[in-house]
Amino acid sequence: MIKDDKRIRIIIGHYGSGKTEFSMNYVMKLRQEVEGNIAIADLDIVNVYFRTREKRDMLIENKIRPIDSSARATAVDVPAVSAEVMSPIQDETYNYVIDVGGDFIGAKVVGRFAHIIEGKEYDMFCVVNANREESCTLEKVIDHIRKIEEASKCKVTGLINNTHLVRETTIDDVLKGQELVKAVSKETNIPIKYVVCVEDLVKDLPKDIEGEIFPIKMYMRESWM
């Protein structure tokens, strides 16, 4: 259960991996499982699309504290990060989800306050979509992980299979991604944490699949997208 993950959860992944959609689903499920303070930070200063800040009102309605760039604009790409980002790291009453930019440049934002995270309880989960060019092979995923770890000064602690084609996703896509993350896990000794799929595919997944099954909703995409 996600409530058993470390208090600070850092979510990374290439653009198009579904990282932000996963982050939104994760924090909403976390709200269902735990009492008390929850915050989500949008530190994606690389990608101007599908940002968690676009769902600010929904987050507030669910008593989730949204934290984003210090520039109060949804379609402006600026390397500005609010000092508010550090508050839930230091305040141990918070469960905290951090949605990080899709490449090592975005991960440098985390590196700026890695000295605060160091010694704190954290997980850093890498979202993998085997249908994306940047993360379709073992070598590419491992290279991404190493670059993110170097830039963020944090270690990846879990892999997330989020292989999809949005609403065209089939069970074969999920299983294809599972083979890739299993290979990455074997090579790196990083465990598979979650297997993500849309809710109506859950019944078709093998019962013995490695990782916790994580049904997902489409929060970040409108019905026409």
C-alpha positions, 0 to 999 in steps of 0.5 A: 500500500502506498501509505507504507512508502517513505514519507517523501516520494520523488517521482521521475520519468521521461517526458511522455512516460505518464509521470505526472498522471501517476503523481496525481493518481498517487497523491489522490490514493494517498489522501484516501489511505492516510490522515493528516497533512499531504502536499504535492510539489510540481517541480517540472520546469522542463515540460509546460504540458500536463502539470499538476498545478493545472489541478490546483483547485481539485487538490485543494478540495481534497485537502492536498496542499499544492506547491509549484513554481514561484511564477504563478502561471500555468503556461510559462516555462521558467526555472523558478522554484518556490521556497515553499517546496522545502517546507514539507521536507522539513515538516515531518507531519507531511506526506509529500509527493514531488513531481520532478522534470523529465530529464537530468536538467529538471532533476537538478532542481532536486539537487539544490535541496538534496542536502535537506533530503539526505538523512530524511526518509525518501523514495525516488520512483522511476516511471518507465513507459516502454512505448516511448523512444527515450525509454524503450530499451534496457540501456536507455532506461539505465542511462536515464536513471544514472543521469537523474541520480547524478543530477538529483544527488538521490538514489532511485529506490523503485521502478514503476511500469507505466507502459501505455498508449493513453486510451489505446493501451492494451494488456500487451502494452503493460506486459511488454513494459513489465519485461523491460522493467524486470530486466532493469530491476535485474541489472540494477537491483532496483525493485519493481514497485508498481504496475500501472494500468487503466482500471478496466485492464486490471482483471487481465493482469497475471495474479503473480505479476511482480510489483503492486498493481496500481489502477489509474484514472485519467486526471490530466487528460480531458475526455477529448485528448 
